[in-house]
């Protein structure tokens, strides 16, 4: 009831504000537009209501407050006398211009949760089908130059997004040099987990070494042993107050990862290692050298949806480099271990791929894989990374 009353009062104040604008005339139209552009429409309305109140109720004080600190003091007084303004600012959703159906916060939450569940339908195939997959891929340049062949053979494009020949042609995908400078001192690879709580069929409760975090630590050990200095970051970003909550995982992880990148400027490669979520009857496994091995999938976000176009507020300056990195990894995996890598998945959001050109988001196995199958996969993944980076 209280909220309804506040909404009614808010509507009346906005109506008064419109009348006030009419009295003021067109002379300050530009300044009002600038307020809204700078603050967003929700906050812009609150700012203008406060400004109107100051002029109506405290005209003498307003004329004498030229300094910023004095203005801040006056605003604090107005907020105390008229707390509704704070309510308006807090409750009006902040929307992004490119989104006409979802708010910014909803998009970020969708990004956080969507990647984890996207492949449940995709991977609803039998264990037998997955185990018997072998490479019959023609990787000749002649075939790879055919966009339709390239797309259908190496990629799965989610129904929410789209990609064309301008971003997906073999010449561009192969033009970026992914080799690291191993002569420069310091770590070269950073492995972290936006979703740290992902576990496997035989994971031990409370033992992170049997979860995706443990797989990241194991992969880091393998890379270090092969001459690629690697850091494993075990930060937790998908728990809030002890409960699983992925809604802000990507924003929180970005903060932690950027601190590490600032601390170690020698890092050239960032890997966000995940575990996929599939139907309980699906077993993502292949056999390599007689060992049951979890399959992996490289994942790219395009910051673009069919319904709204490019998502500017989830801007990624490195999309082309990201696509090149995952494709070169895919080719290396297919050459070394046919059937080990599933097709690259293209989705509409940004995820964690915007912090560095050589960024990978990898879905390794799923909840139906065993810890040993995952470790076997990390052994192969380390070899594929060596093939591409050294």
C-alpha positions as CSV (number, residue, x, y, z in Angstrom):
1,X,0.0,0.0,0.0
2,X,2.8,2.4,0.9
3,X,4.5,1.7,-2.4
4,X,1.3,2.4,-4.3
5,X,0.9,5.7,-2.5
6,X,4.5,6.6,-3.3
7,X,3.9,5.7,-6.9
8,X,0.8,8.0,-7.1
9,X,2.7,10.9,-5.5
10,X,5.6,10.3,-7.9
11,X,3.2,10.5,-10.8
12,X,1.8,13.8,-9.5
13,X,5.3,15.2,-9.1
14,X,6.2,14.2,-12.6
15,X,3.1,15.9,-13.9
16,X,4.0,19.1,-12.0
17,X,7.5,18.8,-13.5
18,X,6.0,18.6,-17.0
19,X,4.0,21.8,-16.3
20,X,7.1,23.4,-14.9
21,X,9.0,22.5,-18.1
22,X,6.2,24.2,-20.1
23,X,6.5,27.4,-18.1
24,X,10.2,27.4,-18.4
25,X,9.9,27.2,-22.2
26,X,12.3,25.8,-24.7
27,X,15.4,27.7,-23.6
28,X,16.7,24.9,-21.4
29,X,15.7,22.0,-23.6
30,X,19.3,21.2,-24.4
31,X,20.4,21.2,-20.8
32,X,17.6,18.8,-19.8
33,X,18.6,16.5,-22.6
34,X,22.1,16.6,-21.3
35,X,20.9,15.7,-17.8
36,X,19.1,12.6,-19.1
37,X,22.0,11.6,-21.4
38,X,24.4,11.8,-18.5
39,X,22.3,10.2,-15.8
40,X,19.8,8.0,-17.6
41,X,16.1,8.7,-17.8
42,X,15.2,7.3,-14.3
43,X,17.9,9.2,-12.5
44,X,17.5,12.2,-14.8
45,X,13.9,12.6,-13.6
46,X,14.9,12.5,-10.0
47,X,17.6,15.1,-10.6
48,X,15.2,17.4,-12.2
49,X,12.5,17.0,-9.5
50,X,15.2,17.9,-6.9
51,X,16.3,20.8,-9.0
52,X,12.8,22.1,-9.3
53,X,12.2,21.8,-5.6
54,X,15.4,23.7,-4.8
55,X,14.3,26.5,-7.1
56,X,10.7,26.6,-5.8
57,X,11.3,26.2,-2.1
58,X,14.9,27.5,-1.6
59,X,15.4,30.1,-4.4
60,X,17.5,32.4,-2.2
61,X,19.8,29.6,-1.1
62,X,20.1,28.3,-4.7
63,X,21.3,31.7,-5.9
64,X,24.1,31.8,-3.3
65,X,25.4,28.2,-3.7
66,X,27.9,28.3,-6.5
67,X,30.4,26.0,-5.0
68,X,30.1,22.3,-5.5
69,X,30.3,21.4,-1.8
70,X,27.5,23.9,-1.0
71,X,25.3,22.4,-3.7
72,X,26.0,18.9,-2.3
73,X,24.9,20.2,1.2
74,X,21.7,21.7,-0.2
75,X,20.9,18.5,-2.0
76,X,21.4,16.5,1.2
77,X,18.9,18.8,3.0
78,X,16.4,18.5,0.2
79,X,16.7,14.7,0.3
80,X,16.1,14.7,4.0
81,X,13.0,16.9,3.7
82,X,11.7,15.1,0.6
83,X,12.9,11.5,0.8
84,X,10.6,10.6,-2.1
85,X,13.3,11.9,-4.5
86,X,15.7,9.2,-3.3
87,X,12.9,6.6,-3.7
88,X,12.3,7.7,-7.3
89,X,16.0,7.5,-8.1
90,X,16.4,4.0,-6.6
91,X,13.2,2.4,-8.0
92,X,13.2,3.7,-11.6
93,X,15.0,1.1,-13.6
94,X,18.2,2.1,-15.5
95,X,17.7,1.0,-19.1
96,X,20.1,0.8,-22.0
97,X,19.2,2.4,-25.3
98,X,19.8,-0.7,-27.3
99,X,17.5,-2.8,-25.2
100,X,13.7,-2.3,-25.6
101,X,12.5,-5.4,-23.7
102,X,15.0,-6.0,-20.9
103,X,16.7,-3.8,-18.4
104,X,20.5,-3.6,-18.1
105,X,20.4,-5.6,-14.8
106,X,18.2,-8.3,-16.4
107,X,20.6,-8.6,-19.3
108,X,23.6,-9.0,-17.0
109,X,21.8,-11.7,-15.0
110,X,20.8,-13.4,-18.2
111,X,24.4,-13.4,-19.2
112,X,25.5,-14.9,-15.9
113,X,23.0,-17.8,-16.1
114,X,22.5,-18.3,-19.8
115,X,25.9,-19.7,-20.6
116,X,25.6,-22.4,-18.0
117,X,22.3,-23.8,-19.3
118,X,22.5,-23.1,-23.0
119,X,23.8,-26.5,-24.1
120,X,21.3,-28.7,-22.2
121,X,19.2,-29.2,-25.3
122,X,22.2,-29.2,-27.6
123,X,23.8,-32.2,-25.8
124,X,20.7,-34.4,-25.4
125,X,22.3,-37.3,-27.3
126,X,23.1,-40.8,-26.2
127,X,26.4,-41.8,-24.6
128,X,27.1,-44.3,-27.4
129,X,26.8,-41.6,-30.1
130,X,29.3,-39.3,-28.3
131,X,31.8,-42.0,-27.6
132,X,32.0,-43.2,-31.2
133,X,32.5,-39.7,-32.8
134,X,35.7,-39.6,-34.8
135,X,37.2,-36.9,-37.1
136,X,36.1,-36.9,-40.7
137,X,36.7,-33.1,-41.0
138,X,38.2,-31.7,-44.1
139,X,40.5,-29.0,-42.9
140,X,42.0,-28.0,-46.2
141,X,42.1,-24.3,-46.9
142,X,39.9,-24.8,-49.9
143,X,37.1,-26.1,-47.8
144,X,37.7,-23.7,-44.9
145,X,37.3,-20.8,-47.3
146,X,33.7,-21.9,-47.9
147,X,31.7,-19.9,-45.3
148,X,28.8,-22.3,-45.1
149,X,31.2,-25.3,-44.7
150,X,33.2,-23.4,-42.0
151,X,30.1,-22.5,-40.1
152,X,28.3,-25.8,-40.3
153,X,31.4,-27.9,-39.5
154,X,33.0,-25.9,-36.7
155,X,30.3,-23.8,-35.1
156,X,26.9,-23.9,-33.4
157,X,25.2,-20.5,-33.5
158,X,22.7,-20.0,-30.8
159,X,19.2,-18.9,-32.0
160,X,19.5,-15.6,-30.2
161,X,22.5,-14.3,-32.2
162,X,23.9,-14.2,-35.7
163,X,27.3,-14.0,-37.5
164,X,28.3,-13.4,-41.1
165,X,31.2,-13.8,-43.4
166,X,32.7,-10.5,-42.3
167,X,33.5,-12.0,-38.9
168,X,33.9,-15.6,-39.8
169,X,36.3,-16.2,-42.6
170,X,39.3,-18.4,-42.4
171,X,41.8,-15.7,-43.5
172,X,40.9,-13.5,-40.6
173,X,40.6,-16.4,-38.2
174,X,44.2,-17.5,-38.9
175,X,45.8,-14.1,-39.3
176,X,46.3,-13.4,-35.6
177,X,49.5,-14.8,-34.1
178,X,48.6,-16.6,-30.8
179,X,52.2,-17.4,-29.8
180,X,53.2,-16.1,-26.4
181,X,56.5,-14.4,-25.7
182,X,58.1,-17.0,-23.5
183,X,61.4,-15.1,-23.4
184,X,59.8,-12.4,-21.2
185,X,59.8,-13.2,-17.5
186,X,56.6,-13.7,-15.6
187,X,53.5,-15.7,-15.9
188,X,51.9,-16.0,-19.3
189,X,48.5,-17.6,-18.6
190,X,45.8,-17.0,-16.0
191,X,43.2,-19.6,-15.3
192,X,40.1,-18.6,-13.3
193,X,36.5,-19.7,-12.8
194,X,33.5,-17.3,-13.0
195,X,31.4,-20.3,-11.8
196,X,33.5,-22.0,-9.0
197,X,30.8,-24.2,-7.6
198,X,30.5,-26.5,-10.6
199,X,31.1,-30.2,-9.6
200,X,31.1,-33.6,-11.1
201,X,29.3,-36.9,-10.6
202,X,31.8,-38.2,-8.0
203,X,33.0,-34.9,-6.6
204,X,33.5,-34.9,-2.8
205,X,31.5,-32.3,-0.9
206,X,33.8,-29.7,0.6
207,X,36.8,-30.8,-1.5
208,X,37.4,-28.2,-4.1
209,X,40.1,-30.3,-5.7
210,X,37.3,-32.5,-7.1
211,X,35.4,-29.5,-8.6
212,X,36.0,-27.3,-11.6
213,X,38.4,-25.3,-9.4
214,X,40.5,-28.4,-8.9
215,X,40.5,-29.0,-12.6
216,X,41.9,-25.4,-13.1
217,X,44.6,-26.1,-10.6
218,X,45.5,-29.4,-12.3
219,X,45.6,-27.7,-15.8
220,X,47.8,-25.0,-14.3
221,X,50.2,-27.7,-13.1
222,X,50.4,-29.3,-16.5
223,X,51.1,-26.1,-18.3
224,X,53.8,-25.1,-15.8
225,X,55.4,-28.5,-16.3
226,X,55.4,-28.0,-20.1
227,X,57.2,-24.6,-19.9
228,X,54.2,-22.2,-19.9
229,X,54.2,-20.2,-16.7
230,X,50.7,-20.2,-15.4
231,X,48.7,-18.8,-12.5
232,X,45.6,-20.4,-11.2
233,X,43.1,-18.1,-9.5
234,X,40.7,-19.8,-7.1
235,X,38.5,-16.8,-6.4
236,X,34.8,-17.4,-5.7
237,X,32.4,-15.2,-7.5
238,X,29.1,-17.2,-7.6
239,X,28.4,-17.3,-3.9
240,X,26.6,-14.5,-2.1
241,X,26.1,-14.9,1.7
242,X,27.0,-18.5,1.3
243,X,24.4,-19.3,-1.3
244,X,24.8,-20.0,-5.0
245,X,24.0,-16.8,-6.9
246,X,25.4,-16.3,-10.4
247,X,23.6,-13.0,-11.1
248,X,26.7,-10.8,-10.6
249,X,29.4,-13.4,-11.1
250,X,30.8,-11.9,-14.3
251,X,31.0,-8.4,-12.9
252,X,32.6,-9.7,-9.7
253,X,35.1,-11.9,-11.5
254,X,36.1,-9.1,-13.8
255,X,37.2,-7.0,-10.8
256,X,39.3,-9.9,-9.4
257,X,40.9,-10.8,-12.7
258,X,41.8,-7.2,-13.5
259,X,43.7,-6.9,-10.2
260,X,45.8,-9.9,-11.2
261,X,46.4,-8.6,-14.7
262,X,47.6,-5.3,-13.2
263,X,49.8,-7.1,-10.9
264,X,51.3,-9.4,-13.6
265,X,51.5,-7.4,-16.9
266,X,53.3,-10.4,-18.5
267,X,50.1,-12.4,-18.7
268,X,49.0,-12.8,-22.3
269,X,46.3,-15.5,-22.0
270,X,43.2,-15.5,-19.8
271,X,41.1,-18.7,-19.5
272,X,37.7,-18.9,-17.8
273,X,37.3,-22.6,-17.2
274,X,33.7,-23.9,-16.7
275,X,31.9,-27.2,-16.5
276,X,28.8,-27.6,-18.7
277,X,25.3,-28.5,-17.6
278,X,23.6,-31.3,-19.6
279,X,20.7,-33.8,-19.2
280,X,21.4,-36.6,-16.7
281,X,21.4,-39.2,-19.5
282,X,24.1,-37.4,-21.5
283,X,27.8,-38.3,-21.0
284,X,30.2,-36.0,-22.8
285,X,33.1,-38.5,-23.2
286,X,35.5,-39.7,-25.9
287,X,38.3,-42.3,-25.7
288,X,41.9,-41.2,-26.2
289,X,44.7,-43.7,-25.8
290,X,42.3,-46.1,-24.1
291,X,41.3,-43.5,-21.5
292,X,37.8,-42.2,-21.0
293,X,38.1,-38.5,-21.4
294,X,35.6,-35.6,-21.0
295,X,34.9,-33.6,-24.1
296,X,35.5,-29.8,-24.2
297,X,33.8,-26.9,-25.9
298,X,35.2,-23.5,-26.8
299,X,32.6,-20.7,-26.2
300,X,32.4,-17.2,-27.8
301,X,30.2,-14.3,-26.9
302,X,29.4,-11.9,-29.7
303,X,27.8,-9.0,-27.7
304,X,25.0,-9.1,-30.3
305,X,21.5,-10.4,-30.3
306,X,19.0,-10.8,-33.2
307,X,16.4,-8.8,-31.4
308,X,18.4,-5.8,-30.4
309,X,21.6,-5.8,-32.4
310,X,25.0,-5.0,-30.9
311,X,24.9,-4.7,-27.1
312,X,27.0,-1.6,-26.7
313,X,27.1,-1.7,-22.9
314,X,28.6,-5.1,-23.1
315,X,31.3,-4.0,-25.5
316,X,34.2,-6.3,-26.3
317,X,37.0,-4.8,-28.4
318,X,38.6,-8.2,-28.9
319,X,35.8,-10.2,-30.5
320,X,37.8,-10.9,-33.6
321,X,40.8,-12.0,-31.6
322,X,38.6,-14.2,-29.4
323,X,37.1,-15.9,-32.4
324,X,40.6,-16.4,-33.9
325,X,41.9,-17.9,-30.7
326,X,39.1,-20.4,-30.2
327,X,39.2,-21.4,-33.9
328,X,43.0,-22.1,-33.8
329,X,42.4,-24.1,-30.6
330,X,39.6,-26.0,-32.4
331,X,41.9,-26.9,-35.3
332,X,44.7,-28.0,-33.1
333,X,42.4,-30.1,-31.0
334,X,41.0,-31.8,-34.1
335,X,44.5,-32.5,-35.4
336,X,45.8,-33.9,-32.2
337,X,42.7,-35.6,-30.7
338,X,39.8,-36.0,-33.2
339,X,36.4,-35.7,-31.5
340,X,37.8,-34.3,-28.3
341,X,36.4,-30.8,-28.9
342,X,32.7,-30.2,-29.6
343,X,31.8,-27.5,-32.0
344,X,32.5,-23.9,-30.9
345,X,29.4,-22.3,-29.5
346,X,28.5,-18.7,-30.4
347,X,26.2,-16.9,-28.0
348,X,24.9,-13.3,-27.8
349,X,26.5,-11.9,-24.7
350,X,30.1,-10.9,-23.7
351,X,30.9,-13.1,-20.7
352,X,34.5,-12.8,-19.6
353,X,36.1,-12.5,-23.0
354,X,36.7,-8.7,-23.1
355,X,39.7,-8.3,-20.8
356,X,42.4,-9.6,-23.2
357,X,42.7,-10.5,-26.9
358,X,43.8,-14.0,-26.1
359,X,40.8,-15.0,-24.0
360,X,39.1,-18.4,-23.9
361,X,35.9,-19.5,-22.2
362,X,36.0,-23.3,-22.1
363,X,33.2,-25.6,-21.1
364,X,35.0,-28.8,-20.0
365,X,32.9,-31.9,-19.4
366,X,29.6,-31.7,-17.5
367,X,28.1,-32.7,-14.2
368,X,27.8,-36.3,-15.5
369,X,31.5,-36.7,-16.0
370,X,33.8,-38.2,-13.4
371,X,36.8,-36.4,-11.9
372,X,39.2,-38.8,-13.6
373,X,37.6,-38.1,-17.0
374,X,38.0,-34.4,-16.3
375,X,41.7,-34.8,-15.4
376,X,42.3,-36.8,-18.6
377,X,40.7,-33.9,-20.5
378,X,43.0,-31.4,-18.8
379,X,46.0,-33.4,-19.9
380,X,44.8,-33.1,-23.5
381,X,43.8,-29.5,-23.2
382,X,47.3,-28.6,-21.9
383,X,48.8,-30.2,-25.0
384,X,46.4,-28.3,-27.3
385,X,47.4,-25.0,-25.6
386,X,51.1,-25.8,-26.0
387,X,50.5,-26.5,-29.7
388,X,48.9,-23.1,-30.2
389,X,50.8,-20.9,-27.8
390,X,54.4,-22.1,-28.3
